[in-house]
Amino acid sequence: MTISNVGGTMQNQYADRSPYLLLFIAVVLTVFSLSILWEFWAEPFLFSTLGEESNDEKWRYVYTTSFFVVLSLILPTWLLWRKEQTSLEMMENLSRAAAVYAQSRDGIMITDHKGRILSVNQSFTELTGFSENDIVGNNPQILRSYQHDENFFSQIWEQVQTEGSWQGEIWNRKKDGELFPVWESISEVRDSAGSLINYVAIFSDISSIKDTQKKLKYQANHDALTSLPNRNLFQELLEHALQNAKRQSDCLSVMFLDLDNFKHVNDSLGHHTGDLLLQEAAGRLKESLREIDVVSRLGGDEFLILVEKVHSQTDAARIAQKLLMVLDSPFNINGRQLTISASIGISMFPDDAKTASILIQHADMAMYKAKERGKNYYYFFKQELSDRATQRFQVESDLRHAIQDKQLVVFYQPQYSLSNGRLTGLEALSRWTHPERGTISPDEFIPVAEESGLIIPLTEWMIEQAIIDWKDLVTNLKSIPQLSINISSHCFHMHGLVSLVKELIDRHDIVASHLELEITETSLMQNADRAFNILVDLKKLGVHIAIDDFGTGYSSLSYLQKFPIDTVKIDRSFVKEIVHQPDVATMVSAIIRMCHTLGLDVISDGVESISQMAMLTEQGCDIVQGYIYSQPIPPEKVTILLQREM
């Protein structure tokens, strides 16, 4: 029976007015009887006791009788009207409930207290495919999907019985057998006496919500470009694989793969071509591994690979070599043949680490070592890599504090003219005395500073500190040596270098020509056009420019004519071999002659022997510096040196 049927039955019931007619007649007769009783017995008796009645009293009898007659008519009428209004309100409520029941987009099912289905709405039949004739009289078990065990349903009915209702997610079955998820609520219905009479179940299909959740979960765990698992999913899969490996005493391998020189593809052919190449590379990697193995893309040109049940480094090496060979074959991208290589770092469980994050970290370290070996190479993790990384991290952390706490100092190495032996300049060099580790070599902390970005605040501090020291040192000197300061590649190309130098010159009131900035040859070659503009702006300030480590960057000598420079500084690696390698001596001689032709001074760095100094003198070198004259010294020793030399 549907709610509309119930409403129709009630309407017919309330249309039957016979009980109210009988009530009306009973009330009229009762009131009329009371009025007769009052008129002919009670009132005469009362007034006979009080005395003879007057005319006014007779009229009062008439009024009283009339009142009772009118009352006998009005009271039943009002009672009937009130009952009718209540009936109409109930019918309106039932009509509204029937409309909601019929038009609701949620499926609604009503059962009796024993669970037999009494009624379903139209949405129920549309959602499940069961018609009203199919479902009425059956048990709700007809919808059971068998995706939940008995304990699940026991908990539902326990909550319904204790709390009166339950709601949650459940899988149901349609008439055609298709399973679909719903969000369902089940409630008890009790009468005024508190007895259970019905259960009402209301549910909505959440298939679209589940599909959306599934898509979002996929997107959150997969790389958008290659559809490979991303780092988050790889980490989960690796954790699961580690649990299995520990349980079964198996080994596994994590490989960190990075494509070599992939940036050149993006820079020269565009990111679209680079993306297509990444997709092809990802496909090859996945196809070359087993079903149980996992290939993941971290981003850029980096991939993580999980290889389970690897019993030795030999097995892992064989797989890594296979991956390198797979990538070595040319790629056909938009009709263009592209060839790439890769570097692979390998870590093994349980030998190298026992947790997912450390295995990935160790594989990453090994990958960088593979690149150092020449690329297109694989390398197994070794403990010294971790020790070195830990040490580097400690140096970076300590260096950050050293810059803030001013633990660094500036030392100065003298530069001498080969023609007259006089002191011509001082090169500023940073030195670090650690409060616990003592003196830390620049070869240890300068590379860390460059990799971490600390080289910028370090250089800014050093330039200003060197200018402050130099200004104090040269006060009252007749002949003033030049101050040379190294500028790293990071600092040279940063925005604001020219402004910083100008601001320091103005603040400390020094002659700009007394300041020489040493720029490495590789810095100039990174972006020649930008480098040229920076050098022009620095020259406008009046400072001198020197090319440091000349010869190591393999730049053309024609750049010496293009760039606005004053001095060329020959790298110490050439000076070291100048006596024993005739080819090196010839190269140094050619550089010196070319520089002199262009009007440039030449400084040789790292001079440590008399024979080196003699050959440089013979070849016409202008200035030298090195341990043969002096190692870098602190400002207080520079004061003594200047008093003696100047």
WOJORA-V675577 format. One record per residue. RES is the residue in one small letter. PHI is phi as a letter, one per 40 degrees, with the letter a starting at -180 (none if undefined). PSI is psi in degrees with one decimal (999 if undefined). D_LAST is the distance of its C-alpha to the last C-alpha in Angstrom with 2 decimals. Layout:
BEGIN
RES;PHI;PSI;D_LAST + RES;PHI;PSI;D_LAST
END
This chain:
BEGIN
m;none;129.6;116.96 + t;c;168.4;114.24 + i;c;-34.9;113.16 + s;c;-36.4;115.05 + n;c;-42.9;118.19 + v;c;-42.7;117.77 + g;c;-39.4;117.36 + g;c;-39.7;120.51 + t;c;-43.8;122.53 + m;c;-35.0;121.46 + q;c;-42.2;122.32 + n;c;-37.4;125.82 + q;c;-43.7;126.14 + y;c;-13.8;125.27 + a;c;-19.1;127.60 + d;c;105.7;130.54 + r;c;0.6;131.64 + s;d;-40.5;134.82 + p;c;-35.9;133.34 + y;c;-32.9;132.38 + l;c;-43.4;135.82 + l;c;-39.5;137.45 + l;c;-42.3;135.06 + f;c;-47.4;135.94 + i;c;-40.6;139.68 + a;c;-42.5;139.30 + v;c;-42.5;137.40 + v;c;-47.6;139.95 + l;c;-37.8;142.90 + t;c;-46.5;141.31 + v;c;-41.0;140.57 + f;c;-41.5;144.00 + s;c;-40.7;145.70 + l;c;-39.4;143.84 + s;c;-40.9;144.90 + i;c;-43.8;148.57 + l;c;-41.8;148.40 + w;c;-42.8;147.03 + e;c;-44.7;149.53 + f;b;-6.9;152.71 + w;b;-56.1;152.13 + a;c;-46.2;149.13 + e;c;-45.1;149.31 + p;d;-38.6;153.13 + f;c;-43.1;153.02 + l;c;-46.0;150.28 + f;c;-27.8;151.95 + s;c;-29.6;155.42 + t;c;-36.8;154.07 + l;c;-22.1;152.66 + g;h;-177.6;155.71 + e;c;139.9;157.16 + e;c;150.7;154.64 + s;c;176.2;154.34 + n;c;-40.6;153.84 + d;d;-38.8;150.11 + e;c;-34.9;149.96 + k;c;-42.3;151.72 + w;c;-32.5;149.09 + r;c;-35.9;146.43 + y;c;-40.8;148.03 + v;c;-46.8;147.60 + y;c;-41.8;143.90 + t;c;-44.3;143.18 + t;c;-43.4;144.85 + s;c;-41.0;143.02 + f;d;-46.3;139.68 + f;c;-36.1;140.28 + v;c;-47.7;141.36 + v;c;-44.5;138.25 + l;d;-37.4;136.04 + s;c;-22.3;137.71 + l;c;-41.6;136.65 + i;c;-44.5;133.08 + l;c;-49.7;131.77 + p;c;-38.1;132.43 + t;c;-44.3;131.14 + w;c;-40.4;127.82 + l;c;-41.7;127.51 + l;c;-41.4;128.10 + w;c;-41.2;125.54 + r;c;-40.1;122.90 + k;c;-36.6;123.54 + e;c;-41.6;123.34 + q;c;-43.1;119.92 + t;c;-41.4;118.60 + s;c;-41.6;119.97 + l;c;-42.1;118.31 + e;c;-41.6;114.91 + m;c;-39.9;115.26 + m;c;-39.2;116.17 + e;c;-43.0;113.15 + n;c;-42.1;110.83 + l;c;-38.5;112.46 + s;c;-43.0;112.11 + r;c;-43.9;108.41 + a;c;-40.7;107.93 + a;c;-38.5;109.87 + a;c;-45.1;107.72 + v;c;-44.6;104.48 + y;c;-43.7;105.95 + a;c;-36.4;107.03 + q;c;-6.1;103.98 + s;c;138.7;101.17 + r;c;-12.5;98.65 + d;c;147.0;98.39 + g;c;134.8;100.99 + i;b;133.6;103.41 + m;b;131.3;105.88 + i;b;130.3;108.46 + t;b;164.6;110.29 + d;c;-176.5;112.96 + h;c;-15.2;112.34 + k;c;-1.5;113.07 + g;g;7.3;110.46 + r;c;130.7;112.91 + i;c;125.2;111.50 + l;b;-35.8;113.47 + s;a;148.3;111.50 + v;b;155.0;108.42 + n;c;178.5;107.08 + q;c;-38.3;106.45 + s;c;-33.7;102.69 + f;c;-47.0;103.53 + t;c;-34.5;105.64 + e;c;-38.3;103.00 + l;c;-34.8;100.20 + t;b;-21.2;102.23 + g;g;-9.0;104.79 + f;c;130.5;107.63 + s;c;170.2;110.41 + e;c;-36.9;112.14 + n;c;-32.7;115.13 + d;c;-34.8;112.88 + i;b;-36.0;111.19 + v;c;132.7;113.68 + g;g;-14.6;115.46 + n;c;173.5;112.84 + n;c;145.4;110.28 + p;d;-13.2;106.58 + q;d;-18.2;106.00 + i;c;-20.9;106.84 + l;c;-1.4;103.26 + r;c;133.7;101.68 + s;c;-14.3;98.85 + y;g;25.4;98.62 + q;c;-6.9;94.84 + h;b;146.2;95.18 + d;c;176.5;96.81 + e;c;-32.9;99.55 + n;c;-35.6;97.14 + f;c;-47.8;95.52 + f;c;-32.1;98.88 + s;c;-40.4;99.86 + q;c;-37.0;96.80 + i;c;-52.3;97.66 + w;c;-27.2;101.23 + e;c;-41.0;100.26 + q;c;-38.4;97.98 + v;c;-42.1;100.67 + q;c;-32.0;103.23 + t;c;-36.1;101.01 + e;b;-11.5;99.10 + g;g;-9.2;101.45 + s;a;163.9;99.02 + w;a;147.6;96.33 + q;a;148.0;93.85 + g;i;-176.1;91.46 + e;c;137.9;90.73 + i;a;149.6;93.43 + w;c;130.3;94.39 + n;b;169.4;97.86 + r;b;134.1;99.98 + k;c;173.4;101.57 + k;c;-35.4;105.07 + d;c;4.4;103.75 + g;g;-8.3;101.75 + e;c;136.2;98.30 + l;c;144.1;96.12 + f;a;144.3;94.15 + p;c;142.7;92.06 + v;b;156.7;93.24 + w;b;116.0;92.23 + e;b;145.7;95.47 + s;b;137.2;96.87 + i;b;128.6;100.12 + s;b;148.5;101.96 + e;c;150.7;105.21 + v;b;123.9;107.91 + r;b;152.8;110.30 + d;c;-176.5;113.36 + s;c;-22.6;114.06 + a;c;-4.0;115.40 + g;g;6.7;112.18 + s;c;139.7;113.73 + l;c;127.2;111.67 + i;b;-29.4;113.16 + n;a;162.4;110.45 + y;b;141.6;107.01 + v;b;124.8;104.90 + a;b;128.1;102.11 + i;b;128.2;99.73 + f;a;155.7;97.14 + s;b;143.1;94.79 + d;c;123.5;93.48 + i;b;25.7;89.70 + s;d;-43.0;89.34 + s;c;-37.3;87.05 + i;c;-43.6;84.87 + k;c;-39.0;84.70 + d;c;-42.0;83.84 + t;c;-43.0;81.03 + q;c;-39.6;79.73 + k;c;-43.3;79.92 + k;c;-42.9;77.97 + l;c;-40.1;75.29 + k;c;-40.3;75.03 + y;c;-45.9;74.73 + q;c;-34.3;72.01 + a;c;-18.3;70.14 + n;b;3.6;70.27 + h;b;150.7;69.92 + d;c;131.1;67.38 + a;c;-32.0;68.54 + l;c;-46.6;67.46 + t;b;-9.5;68.80 + s;g;12.2;71.29 + l;c;157.5;69.81 + p;d;143.6;69.40 + n;c;-171.8;66.16 + r;c;-39.7;63.93 + n;c;-49.2;66.18 + l;c;-38.9;69.32 + f;d;-42.2;67.60 + q;c;-42.9;66.49 + e;c;-45.5;70.12 + l;c;-37.4;71.53 + l;c;-40.7;69.05 + e;d;-44.2;69.96 + h;c;-42.8;73.63 + a;c;-36.8;73.00 + l;c;-39.7;71.15 + q;c;-43.8;74.14 + n;c;-42.0;76.46 + a;c;-39.6;74.23 + k;c;-40.2;74.06 + r;c;-38.4;77.83 + q;b;5.1;78.60 + s;f;42.0;75.77 + d;c;169.4;74.48 + c;b;156.6;71.03 + l;a;167.1;69.40 + s;b;141.7;66.27 + v;b;127.7;63.93 + m;b;129.9;62.09 + f;b;111.3;59.24 + l;b;131.5;59.30 + d;b;127.9;56.73 + l;c;136.5;57.23 + d;c;132.4;54.37 + n;f;31.7;52.59 + f;c;-28.3;55.25 + k;d;-32.6;52.81 + h;c;-32.4;52.89 + v;c;-48.2;56.65 + n;c;-43.1;56.33 + d;c;-37.9;53.52 + s;c;-34.8;55.24 + l;b;-9.0;58.94 + g;g;158.0;59.05 + h;c;-28.3;59.89 + h;c;-45.9;63.63 + t;c;-40.3;63.36 + g;c;-39.9;61.12 + d;c;-42.3;63.76 + l;c;-39.2;66.52 + l;c;-41.1;64.54 + l;c;-41.0;64.03 + q;c;-42.9;67.76 + e;c;-43.0;68.67 + a;c;-41.9;66.23 + a;c;-41.6;67.64 + g;c;-41.9;71.15 + r;c;-42.8;70.37 + l;c;-44.7;68.79 + k;c;-40.4;71.78 + e;c;-25.5;74.33 + s;c;-3.2;72.77 + l;b;169.6;73.09 + r;c;169.3;76.14 + e;c;-34.9;77.93 + i;c;-14.9;76.64 + d;c;158.6;72.99 + v;b;130.7;70.88 + v;b;128.6;68.39 + s;b;144.1;66.33 + r;b;125.1;63.80 + l;c;-28.9;60.91 + g;h;156.9;59.65 + g;f;-129.4;57.69 + d;b;27.0;58.08 + e;b;135.1;58.36 + f;b;146.2;61.63 + l;b;138.0;62.85 + i;b;130.2;65.69 + l;b;121.6;67.97 + v;b;112.4;69.92 + e;c;162.3;72.52 + k;f;47.5;74.26 + v;c;119.6;71.50 + h;c;-12.3;72.16 + s;a;169.0;69.04 + q;c;-28.1;65.69 + t;c;-43.5;67.57 + d;c;-44.6;69.75 + a;c;-40.6;66.79 + a;c;-39.3;64.94 + r;c;-42.4;68.08 + i;c;-42.8;68.28 + a;c;-42.2;64.58 + q;c;-36.4;64.91 + k;c;-42.3;68.00 + l;c;-40.6;66.13 + l;c;-39.9;63.35 + m;c;-37.9;66.03 + v;c;-40.5;67.88 + l;c;-18.3;64.82 + d;c;-23.3;63.91 + s;c;142.6;66.96 + p;d;147.0;66.32 + f;b;136.0;67.12 + n;c;100.6;69.19 + i;b;109.6;67.89 + n;f;42.6;69.58 + g;g;4.7;70.31 + r;b;133.5;66.75 + q;c;118.4;66.01 + l;b;138.1;63.07 + t;b;130.4;61.72 + i;b;168.2;59.71 + s;b;178.2;58.78 + a;a;159.9;58.08 + s;b;135.8;56.20 + i;b;128.6;58.18 + g;b;138.5;57.18 + i;b;131.2;60.01 + s;b;149.3;60.71 + m;b;140.0;63.90 + f;b;131.8;66.16 + p;b;3.9;66.52 + d;c;-41.7;63.85 + d;c;-28.7;60.77 + a;a;162.1;61.82 + k;b;1.8;64.98 + t;b;155.6;64.30 + a;c;-48.7;64.20 + s;c;-39.3;60.80 + i;c;-37.0;59.05 + l;c;-44.1;60.81 + i;c;-43.3;59.55 + q;c;-43.7;56.02 + h;c;-38.3;56.00 + a;c;-37.3;57.45 + d;c;-45.4;54.70 + m;c;-44.1;52.01 + a;c;-33.5;53.79 + m;c;-42.9;54.00 + y;c;-33.7;50.22 + k;c;-36.6;50.06 + a;c;-38.5;52.68 + k;c;-38.0;50.52 + e;c;-28.5;47.60 + r;c;-2.3;50.02 + g;h;5.1;50.50 + k;g;172.5;53.04 + n;f;48.9;56.82 + y;a;154.0;56.75 + y;b;151.7;58.03 + y;a;134.9;56.39 + f;c;143.2;57.87 + f;c;140.5;56.16 + k;b;149.9;54.57 + q;c;-31.1;53.59 + e;c;-24.1;49.94 + l;c;-42.7;49.71 + s;c;-41.1;50.77 + d;c;-40.4;48.42 + r;c;-40.8;45.51 + a;c;-40.4;46.62 + t;c;-41.8;46.97 + q;c;-41.6;43.51 + r;c;-42.8;42.10 + f;c;-40.2;44.02 + q;c;-40.0;42.68 + v;c;-43.6;39.08 + e;c;-45.5;39.70 + s;c;-46.0;41.31 + d;c;-37.1;38.61 + l;c;-37.8;35.84 + r;d;-45.0;37.62 + h;c;-34.7;37.59 + a;c;-39.4;33.98 + i;c;-42.1;32.88 + q;c;-39.5;35.15 + d;c;3.0;34.20 + k;f;46.1;30.40 + q;c;-17.3;30.30 + l;c;150.0;27.64 + v;b;165.3;23.91 + v;b;125.5;20.94 + f;b;163.0;18.79 + y;b;133.0;15.78 + q;b;124.6;15.43 + p;c;150.9;12.27 + q;b;135.3;13.03 + y;b;146.3;12.09 + s;c;131.5;13.34 + l;c;-19.8;16.27 + s;c;-37.8;16.33 + n;b;-2.7;13.17 + g;g;11.4;11.78 + r;c;153.5;8.40 + l;c;124.9;7.62 + t;b;-22.6;9.70 + g;a;170.3;11.27 + l;b;124.8;12.78 + e;c;125.3;16.55 + a;c;130.9;18.45 + l;b;131.6;21.35 + s;c;143.0;24.12 + r;b;148.2;25.30 + w;b;119.8;28.59 + t;b;106.9;29.74 + h;c;138.0;33.50 + p;c;-22.0;35.21 + e;b;-38.9;37.86 + r;c;-6.4;36.69 + g;g;-149.7;33.15 + t;c;127.6;30.38 + i;b;127.7;31.78 + s;c;141.9;30.32 + p;d;-31.3;29.22 + d;c;-19.5;31.73 + e;c;-43.3;34.39 + f;c;-22.3;33.69 + i;c;-47.6;32.15 + p;d;-38.2;35.42 + v;c;-41.1;37.44 + a;c;-39.3;35.45 + e;c;-41.6;36.09 + e;c;-34.6;39.79 + s;c;-10.8;40.39 + g;g;-3.3;38.60 + l;c;-11.9;36.20 + i;c;-27.2;33.32 + i;c;-55.2;33.62 + p;c;-31.1;33.09 + l;c;-44.5;30.49 + t;c;-40.4;28.44 + e;d;-43.2;28.98 + w;c;-43.3;27.71 + m;c;-41.2;24.69 + i;d;-47.9;23.57 + e;c;-42.3;23.84 + q;c;-39.4;22.29 + a;c;-40.0;19.22 + i;c;-41.9;18.86 + i;c;-48.1;19.38 + d;c;-47.9;16.79 + w;c;-40.8;14.15 + k;c;-38.3;14.99 + d;c;-37.0;14.60 + l;c;-36.3;11.25 + v;c;2.1;9.53 + t;d;131.8;11.56 + n;g;9.2;10.36 + l;c;139.9;6.94 + k;c;-42.1;7.41 + s;b;122.3;6.45 + i;b;119.9;8.14 + p;c;155.1;8.90 + q;c;145.8;12.65 + l;b;118.9;14.82 + s;b;133.5;17.72 + i;b;131.1;20.91 + n;c;136.9;24.09 + i;b;119.0;27.33 + s;c;165.1;30.52 + s;d;-41.8;33.64 + h;d;-43.7;35.47 + c;c;-34.2;32.89 + f;c;-39.3;32.41 + h;c;-1.5;36.14 + m;c;151.4;36.79 + h;c;135.4;37.84 + g;h;1.8;35.38 + l;c;-46.8;32.00 + v;c;-41.9;31.20 + s;c;-39.3;32.42 + l;c;-47.0;30.35 + v;c;-44.4;27.06 + k;c;-42.9;28.02 + e;c;-39.3;29.08 + l;c;-38.0;25.80 + i;c;-44.3;23.74 + d;c;-41.3;26.11 + r;c;-40.4;26.36 + h;c;2.9;22.67 + d;f;59.9;22.01 + i;b;159.9;19.11 + v;c;122.8;18.67 + a;d;-33.2;20.62 + s;c;-15.1;18.80 + h;c;-9.4;15.69 + l;b;128.2;18.17 + e;b;127.0;19.51 + l;b;126.7;22.77 + e;c;117.6;23.86 + i;b;130.0;27.65 + t;c;150.9;29.66 + e;c;-38.5;31.93 + t;c;-31.6;34.98 + s;c;-39.8;34.29 + l;c;-32.9;34.53 + m;c;-18.1;37.70 + q;c;-41.6;39.54 + n;a;87.3;40.34 + a;c;-40.8;38.93 + d;c;-45.3;40.37 + r;c;-41.3;39.07 + a;d;-41.4;35.65 + f;d;-45.7;35.53 + n;c;-39.5;36.39 + i;c;-43.3;33.74 + l;c;-38.5;31.01 + v;c;-43.6;32.30 + d;c;-37.9;32.16 + l;c;-39.0;28.58 + k;c;-31.9;27.56 + k;c;-28.3;29.38 + l;c;-21.2;27.03 + g;h;-2.6;24.10 + v;c;157.7;22.46 + h;c;150.5;21.59 + i;b;131.3;24.01 + a;b;141.0;23.64 + i;c;118.5;26.65 + d;c;154.1;26.07 + d;f;38.7;28.20 + f;c;137.8;29.49 + g;h;-22.3;32.63 + t;c;-20.2;34.10 + g;c;-2.4;35.93 + y;f;37.2;37.75 + s;c;158.2;37.25 + s;c;143.1;38.18 + l;c;-16.1;35.53 + s;c;-23.1;37.23 + y;c;-23.8;35.58 + l;c;-32.4;32.21 + q;c;-30.7;33.75 + k;c;-44.7;35.44 + f;c;143.0;32.64 + p;c;80.5;30.04 + i;b;165.0;26.96 + d;b;-31.8;23.62 + t;b;145.9;22.65 + v;b;129.6;24.78 + k;b;111.7;23.77 + i;c;133.3;26.06 + d;c;146.9;27.59 + r;c;-24.0;26.93 + s;c;-32.4;30.70 + f;c;-40.7;30.56 + v;c;-37.0;27.58 + k;c;-33.7;29.56 + e;b;2.5;32.55 + i;c;-31.5;31.00 + v;c;-35.7;31.74 + h;c;-17.8;35.24 + q;b;104.9;36.59 + p;d;-36.0;37.05 + d;c;-38.6;37.99 + v;c;-42.1;34.73 + a;c;-40.7;32.80 + t;c;-41.5;34.89 + m;c;-44.2;34.25 + v;c;-40.7;30.45 + s;c;-40.7;30.69 + a;c;-39.9;32.92 + i;c;-44.2;30.62 + i;c;-44.4;27.63 + r;c;-43.5;29.93 + m;c;-43.8;31.43 + c;c;-41.9;28.13 + h;c;-35.1;26.96 + t;c;-34.8;30.41 + l;c;2.6;29.90 + g;g;23.8;26.49 + l;b;144.4;24.70 + d;c;155.4;21.49 + v;b;129.1;22.12 + i;b;136.7;20.29 + s;b;128.8;21.96 + d;b;149.1;22.05 + g;g;28.0;23.18 + v;c;122.8;22.13 + e;b;-6.0;23.28 + s;b;160.3;24.40 + i;c;-36.7;23.60 + s;c;-38.2;26.69 + q;c;-45.5;25.57 + m;c;-39.0;22.20 + a;c;-43.8;24.17 + m;c;-38.6;26.69 + l;c;-36.9;24.24 + t;c;-42.1;22.53 + e;c;-35.8;26.08 + q;c;-4.4;27.01 + g;g;17.9;24.14 + c;c;143.5;22.13 + d;c;-49.6;18.88 + i;b;146.9;16.76 + v;b;157.6;17.56 + q;a;149.8;17.14 + g;i;-179.4;19.26 + y;c;-17.8;20.05 + i;c;-26.5;19.37 + y;c;-54.2;15.65 + s;a;143.6;15.91 + q;c;167.8;18.54 + p;d;136.6;18.07 + i;b;154.9;16.77 + p;c;165.3;17.54 + p;d;-37.4;15.41 + e;c;-32.4;15.37 + k;c;-28.0;13.82 + v;c;-37.0;11.16 + t;d;-45.5;10.22 + i;c;-42.0;10.01 + l;c;-44.5;8.10 + l;c;-36.3;5.23 + q;c;-32.9;5.71 + r;c;-40.9;5.94 + e;c;-35.4;3.80 + m;b;999;0.00
END
